[in-house]
Amino acid sequence: MKKFWAVFVARNLEFFRDRSTLIFNLVLPIALIFGFAFAFPGGGGTTYKIGTIGEAPAIGSPMDSAFLHYKYLQFVPYSSLEAPLDRLAHHQIDMVIDFTKGEYYVNESSANGYVLERMLAPSSFGLAVAGPPQGGSAFAKKTVSGAPIRYVDWFIPGVIGINILFGSLSGVGFVIVRYRRNGVLKRFKATPLRAFEFVGAQVMSRFFIVAFISVLIFTGTDLVLHFRMAGSWALLALVNALAILCMIALGLVFASRIKSEEVAGGIMNLITWPMMILSGVFFSLEGTPAAMQAASRAFPITYYIEASRAIMLDGAGLAQIAGDLGALAAMTAVFLAAAAFLFKWE
């Protein structure tokens, strides 16, 4: 027991005396709690999601309806019809109401759309669900068609993105930090091996491993689940390759000088958890606060997930994802330049 107690006390003192590690372990969970509180200020969930075009009628106006004030309905504003109708066709939202044209859209194969249409009684907006429009202020019904997208189809780019994120950061950044702490880098410095050669070998090795594992995960699960693939496989491979390089470059930045594995682990958590939460990995960012959506644009995984989902679910081509590819390429260049400037053997 004396030996056990001595080790127990020593390990606790080591942790609390390492101020950097202590700060990371305190700041990260607090940031996550406040982040979720900001993103989801209400106490309950949203059952139905409705896209809107134009300004809603003022309260008490002839066009006002009790439907607009029901609980558990989330109204997401759009500037044009193209985006919400596409999401409606894929069952990502349940209804679209165009206040400027006096029209509403439903997907006839959507169960939620059917319920919402019944909630809009004939007296609401003058809608006639089962017959011709009634009243002078009737909204015309229009329909769209499209097969529903399973959550697993929507979620798979996020899973691959998480695999790339953790595989790249831990496989390059954490390993180099361990080499530095164990004196391996110091020994390499005494050899003819140059820093560029060492880092280049680390990058290529990790690129091969992460790419191989990502392909293995996707192919193995696709054999059973048969993911939706509406676009080009070659374009999807290009997006994955660029994302892997970007994540590896990010790992090199925080590993360029850190010599403590504890600090490296804290920084890794500080980087990865906000990325997973704010990048749309688990849930759509539509309807979340504008500040949260703006913050997501700072993370490379956001652009990877957007581009991958656009290719797989919507059949997007190179022109449609050019912005995401450009952002990944620019971030990769910045991360590599910063890593090259900051890198130290010791």
DOSE-160269 format. One record per residue (C-alpha): residue number from 1; residue in one letter; y, z, x. Coordinates in Angstrom, 2 decimals, decimal comma. Example, Ala and Ser with C-alpha at 12.3 -4.5 7.8 and 13.67 -1.06 7.14 Angstrom:
REM DOSE-160269
1; A; -4,50; 7,80; 12,30
2; S; -1,06; 7,14; 13,67
REM end
This chain:
REM DOSE-160269
1; M; 0,00; 0,00; 0,00
2; K; 2,38; 0,69; 2,88
3; K; 1,90; -2,83; 4,23
4; F; 2,26; -4,28; 0,77
5; W; 5,45; -2,32; 0,15
6; A; 6,91; -3,28; 3,52
7; V; 6,36; -6,99; 2,85
8; F; 7,66; -6,62; -0,70
9; V; 10,89; -4,97; 0,44
10; A; 11,38; -7,39; 3,34
11; R; 10,99; -10,44; 1,09
12; N; 13,47; -9,02; -1,44
13; L; 15,99; -8,28; 1,30
14; E; 15,56; -11,80; 2,68
15; F; 16,31; -13,28; -0,71
16; F; 19,33; -11,15; -1,59
17; R; 20,84; -11,50; 1,88
18; D; 20,65; -15,30; 1,62
19; R; 23,83; -15,70; -0,39
20; S; 23,45; -19,45; -0,89
21; T; 20,02; -19,11; -2,47
22; L; 21,16; -16,18; -4,59
23; I; 24,15; -18,14; -5,91
24; F; 22,03; -21,16; -6,79
25; N; 19,49; -19,01; -8,64
26; L; 22,27; -17,41; -10,65
27; V; 24,54; -20,38; -11,28
28; L; 21,86; -22,85; -12,37
29; P; 20,42; -20,96; -15,37
30; I; 23,90; -19,90; -16,51
31; A; 25,08; -23,51; -16,31
32; L; 22,07; -24,66; -18,32
33; I; 22,67; -22,06; -21,03
34; F; 26,32; -23,01; -21,43
35; G; 25,43; -26,69; -21,26
36; F; 23,00; -26,44; -24,16
37; A; 25,44; -24,28; -26,12
38; F; 28,11; -26,98; -25,67
39; A; 25,81; -29,86; -26,50
40; F; 24,31; -28,23; -29,59
41; P; 27,01; -25,98; -31,07
42; G; 25,37; -25,81; -34,49
43; G; 22,54; -23,52; -35,38
44; G; 20,30; -26,13; -37,01
45; G; 18,97; -29,56; -36,25
46; T; 20,03; -32,90; -37,68
47; T; 17,53; -34,48; -40,04
48; Y; 19,21; -37,84; -40,61
49; K; 21,45; -39,93; -38,37
50; I; 23,88; -42,39; -39,96
51; G; 26,02; -44,92; -38,11
52; T; 29,50; -45,58; -39,47
53; I; 32,05; -48,35; -39,06
54; G; 35,70; -47,59; -39,80
55; E; 37,32; -44,43; -41,13
56; A; 35,57; -42,40; -43,80
57; P; 37,39; -41,98; -47,14
58; A; 39,79; -39,04; -47,31
59; I; 38,60; -35,94; -49,12
60; G; 39,42; -36,22; -52,81
61; S; 40,07; -39,97; -52,70
62; P; 38,40; -42,28; -55,24
63; M; 36,00; -43,48; -52,53
64; D; 35,04; -39,98; -51,45
65; S; 31,47; -38,87; -52,10
66; A; 29,55; -35,63; -51,96
67; F; 27,07; -37,49; -49,79
68; L; 29,57; -37,48; -46,90
69; H; 29,63; -33,68; -46,94
70; Y; 25,91; -32,92; -47,14
71; K; 24,48; -30,63; -44,49
72; Y; 22,03; -31,93; -41,85
73; L; 23,51; -35,41; -41,87
74; Q; 25,00; -36,61; -38,59
75; F; 27,55; -39,44; -38,76
76; V; 27,85; -41,40; -35,52
77; P; 30,90; -43,71; -35,33
78; Y; 30,61; -47,21; -33,85
79; S; 33,27; -49,79; -33,11
80; S; 31,18; -52,80; -34,21
81; L; 28,09; -53,53; -36,28
82; E; 25,93; -55,01; -33,51
83; A; 24,86; -51,77; -31,82
84; P; 24,09; -49,67; -34,94
85; L; 22,23; -52,51; -36,67
86; D; 20,06; -52,93; -33,59
87; R; 19,30; -49,20; -33,61
88; L; 18,66; -49,31; -37,34
89; A; 16,15; -52,13; -36,86
90; H; 14,33; -49,97; -34,28
91; H; 14,44; -46,86; -36,51
92; Q; 16,66; -45,02; -34,03
93; I; 19,18; -44,29; -36,80
94; D; 18,47; -44,12; -40,52
95; M; 21,39; -45,89; -42,19
96; V; 24,62; -47,74; -41,40
97; I; 27,71; -47,51; -43,62
98; D; 30,55; -49,98; -43,09
99; F; 33,65; -48,51; -44,72
100; T; 35,77; -51,53; -43,79
101; K; 33,61; -54,07; -45,67
102; G; 32,25; -51,85; -48,40
103; E; 28,62; -52,28; -47,31
104; Y; 25,70; -50,11; -46,33
105; Y; 22,56; -51,11; -44,44
106; V; 19,05; -49,71; -44,59
107; N; 15,77; -50,62; -42,99
108; E; 13,32; -51,22; -45,82
109; S; 10,41; -49,99; -43,70
110; S; 12,15; -46,70; -42,82
111; A; 11,10; -43,60; -44,74
112; N; 14,33; -41,81; -43,85
113; G; 16,36; -44,79; -45,03
114; Y; 14,54; -44,71; -48,36
115; V; 15,37; -41,03; -48,83
116; L; 19,02; -41,51; -47,87
117; E; 19,39; -44,36; -50,32
118; R; 18,07; -42,14; -53,11
119; M; 20,49; -39,42; -52,06
120; L; 23,28; -41,95; -52,58
121; A; 23,18; -41,81; -56,36
122; P; 24,66; -44,71; -58,34
123; S; 27,82; -42,66; -58,86
124; S; 28,27; -42,18; -55,11
125; F; 30,41; -45,03; -53,79
126; G; 29,40; -46,85; -56,99
127; L; 26,03; -47,62; -55,37
128; A; 23,30; -49,06; -57,55
129; V; 20,05; -48,30; -55,79
130; A; 17,76; -49,94; -58,31
131; G; 20,02; -52,58; -59,81
132; P; 23,34; -54,41; -59,56
133; P; 26,43; -52,57; -58,31
134; Q; 28,10; -50,31; -60,85
135; G; 31,81; -49,65; -61,00
136; G; 34,73; -51,34; -59,34
137; S; 34,33; -49,65; -55,96
138; A; 30,67; -50,51; -55,42
139; F; 29,30; -50,81; -51,87
140; A; 26,95; -53,71; -51,42
141; K; 23,45; -53,03; -50,14
142; K; 22,12; -54,98; -47,19
143; T; 18,85; -54,67; -45,35
144; V; 17,54; -55,17; -41,84
145; S; 13,98; -55,41; -40,63
146; G; 12,24; -54,29; -37,50
147; A; 9,19; -52,41; -36,38
148; P; 9,69; -48,74; -35,55
149; I; 9,78; -47,73; -31,91
150; R; 7,45; -44,85; -31,16
151; Y; 8,90; -41,88; -29,34
152; V; 6,44; -42,45; -26,50
153; D; 7,81; -45,99; -26,05
154; W; 11,31; -44,57; -25,89
155; F; 10,26; -41,68; -23,67
156; I; 8,19; -43,48; -21,00
157; P; 11,23; -44,68; -18,96
158; G; 12,36; -41,05; -18,81
159; V; 8,96; -39,91; -17,55
160; I; 8,94; -42,54; -14,82
161; G; 12,54; -41,62; -13,99
162; I; 11,59; -37,96; -13,56
163; N; 8,70; -38,96; -11,32
164; I; 11,03; -41,07; -9,18
165; L; 13,62; -38,29; -9,06
166; F; 11,31; -35,50; -7,94
167; G; 9,14; -37,71; -5,73
168; S; 12,12; -39,07; -3,85
169; L; 14,12; -35,87; -3,44
170; S; 11,22; -33,63; -2,49
171; G; 9,32; -36,22; -0,48
172; V; 12,24; -37,11; 1,78
173; G; 14,90; -34,44; 1,53
174; F; 12,69; -31,38; 1,46
175; V; 10,37; -32,69; 4,18
176; I; 13,24; -33,41; 6,59
177; V; 14,63; -29,93; 5,98
178; R; 11,24; -28,45; 6,82
179; Y; 11,05; -30,58; 9,97
180; R; 14,46; -29,32; 11,03
181; R; 13,57; -25,70; 10,37
182; N; 10,24; -25,93; 12,21
183; G; 11,83; -27,59; 15,24
184; V; 10,09; -30,91; 14,71
185; L; 13,38; -32,85; 14,60
186; K; 14,50; -31,13; 17,78
187; R; 11,37; -32,38; 19,51
188; F; 11,87; -35,88; 18,15
189; K; 15,36; -35,85; 19,62
190; A; 13,85; -35,52; 23,12
191; T; 11,79; -38,68; 22,59
192; P; 12,92; -42,33; 22,65
193; L; 12,81; -42,30; 18,84
194; R; 16,25; -43,03; 17,40
195; A; 17,62; -41,44; 14,23
196; F; 17,72; -44,80; 12,43
197; E; 14,04; -45,43; 13,21
198; F; 13,00; -41,97; 12,07
199; V; 14,97; -42,07; 8,83
200; G; 13,94; -45,66; 8,13
201; A; 10,26; -44,79; 8,48
202; Q; 10,71; -41,82; 6,13
203; V; 12,46; -43,98; 3,55
204; M; 9,88; -46,77; 3,58
205; S; 6,95; -44,38; 3,48
206; R; 8,39; -42,52; 0,51
207; F; 9,34; -45,77; -1,24
208; F; 5,75; -46,97; -1,03
209; I; 4,34; -43,66; -2,27
210; V; 6,76; -43,24; -5,20
211; A; 6,40; -46,88; -6,28
212; F; 2,61; -46,67; -6,09
213; I; 2,46; -43,46; -8,13
214; S; 4,91; -44,83; -10,72
215; V; 2,84; -47,98; -11,18
216; L; -0,32; -45,89; -11,40
217; I; 1,16; -43,61; -14,06
218; F; 2,55; -46,46; -16,14
219; T; -0,53; -48,66; -15,91
220; G; -2,99; -45,85; -16,60
221; T; -1,18; -44,61; -19,70
222; D; -0,40; -48,13; -20,94
223; L; -4,10; -48,89; -21,13
224; V; -4,39; -46,26; -23,84
225; L; -0,95; -46,16; -25,48
226; H; 0,05; -49,85; -25,20
227; F; 3,77; -49,44; -24,56
228; R; 6,26; -51,82; -26,10
229; M; 7,37; -54,42; -23,53
230; A; 9,86; -56,94; -24,92
231; G; 11,45; -58,02; -21,64
232; S; 10,55; -59,21; -18,15
233; W; 8,10; -57,33; -15,94
234; A; 9,80; -58,69; -12,84
235; L; 13,18; -57,38; -13,98
236; L; 11,65; -53,98; -14,75
237; A; 10,13; -53,90; -11,25
238; L; 13,55; -54,70; -9,76
239; V; 15,17; -51,82; -11,66
240; N; 12,45; -49,42; -10,52
241; A; 12,74; -50,50; -6,88
242; L; 16,51; -50,05; -6,87
243; A; 16,23; -46,66; -8,58
244; I; 13,70; -45,43; -6,01
245; L; 15,96; -46,46; -3,14
246; C; 18,92; -44,75; -4,81
247; M; 17,03; -41,47; -5,31
248; I; 15,71; -41,52; -1,74
249; A; 19,24; -42,10; -0,43
250; L; 20,41; -39,12; -2,51
251; G; 17,65; -36,99; -0,99
252; L; 18,80; -37,97; 2,50
253; V; 22,33; -36,77; 1,76
254; F; 21,46; -33,15; 1,05
255; A; 18,79; -33,13; 3,80
256; S; 21,10; -34,46; 6,51
257; R; 22,21; -31,00; 7,70
258; I; 20,52; -28,27; 5,66
259; K; 18,11; -26,16; 7,71
260; S; 16,91; -23,66; 5,10
261; E; 14,13; -24,60; 2,69
262; E; 15,38; -21,99; 0,24
263; V; 18,83; -23,56; 0,14
264; A; 17,28; -27,03; -0,12
265; G; 15,20; -25,88; -3,08
266; G; 18,28; -24,44; -4,78
267; I; 20,29; -27,61; -4,25
268; M; 17,39; -29,68; -5,51
269; N; 17,28; -27,64; -8,72
270; L; 21,04; -27,88; -9,04
271; I; 20,77; -31,67; -8,84
272; T; 17,60; -32,38; -10,82
273; W; 17,96; -30,14; -13,87
274; P; 21,38; -31,41; -14,98
275; M; 20,09; -34,95; -14,40
276; M; 17,09; -34,38; -16,66
277; I; 19,16; -32,76; -19,41
278; L; 22,25; -34,98; -19,38
279; S; 20,68; -38,37; -18,65
280; G; 18,94; -38,92; -21,97
281; V; 15,45; -38,27; -20,65
282; F; 14,25; -36,21; -23,63
283; F; 16,77; -37,06; -26,36
284; S; 19,40; -39,64; -27,16
285; L; 22,96; -38,78; -26,17
286; E; 24,38; -40,43; -29,28
287; G; 26,36; -37,94; -31,28
288; T; 26,73; -35,48; -28,39
289; P; 30,23; -34,47; -27,21
290; A; 32,17; -37,15; -25,35
291; A; 32,43; -34,91; -22,27
292; M; 28,65; -34,69; -22,09
293; Q; 28,29; -38,46; -22,32
294; A; 30,93; -38,92; -19,62
295; A; 29,16; -36,44; -17,33
296; S; 25,91; -38,39; -17,67
297; R; 27,55; -41,42; -16,02
298; A; 27,67; -39,53; -12,71
299; F; 23,87; -39,49; -12,39
300; P; 21,89; -42,49; -11,11
301; I; 18,92; -41,71; -13,35
302; T; 21,12; -42,41; -16,39
303; Y; 21,56; -46,05; -15,36
304; Y; 17,86; -46,40; -14,56
305; I; 16,79; -45,09; -17,96
306; E; 19,34; -47,24; -19,81
307; A; 18,27; -50,40; -17,99
308; S; 14,54; -49,69; -18,38
309; R; 14,82; -48,96; -22,09
310; A; 16,94; -52,05; -22,64
311; I; 14,30; -54,22; -20,94
312; M; 11,26; -52,63; -22,58
313; L; 12,58; -52,01; -26,09
314; D; 15,22; -54,71; -26,60
315; G; 14,11; -57,47; -24,22
316; A; 17,38; -57,35; -22,28
317; G; 17,93; -59,85; -19,51
318; L; 19,72; -59,65; -16,19
319; A; 23,16; -60,13; -17,75
320; Q; 22,70; -57,23; -20,17
321; I; 21,73; -54,72; -17,46
322; A; 24,01; -56,04; -14,70
323; G; 26,30; -53,04; -15,07
324; D; 23,43; -50,57; -14,62
325; L; 22,11; -52,46; -11,59
326; G; 25,58; -52,57; -10,07
327; A; 26,01; -48,82; -10,53
328; L; 22,64; -48,10; -8,88
329; A; 23,42; -50,43; -5,97
330; A; 26,86; -48,87; -5,44
331; M; 25,47; -45,33; -5,53
332; T; 22,73; -46,30; -3,07
333; A; 25,29; -47,67; -0,61
334; V; 27,48; -44,55; -0,91
335; F; 24,53; -42,17; -0,47
336; L; 23,19; -44,04; 2,58
337; A; 26,63; -44,11; 4,21
338; A; 27,11; -40,39; 3,62
339; A; 23,62; -39,58; 4,93
340; A; 24,17; -41,66; 8,09
341; F; 27,49; -39,93; 8,74
342; L; 26,18; -36,40; 8,16
343; F; 22,71; -36,61; 9,73
344; K; 21,95; -34,21; 12,57
345; W; 18,69; -33,69; 14,45
346; E; 19,28; -29,96; 14,71
REM end
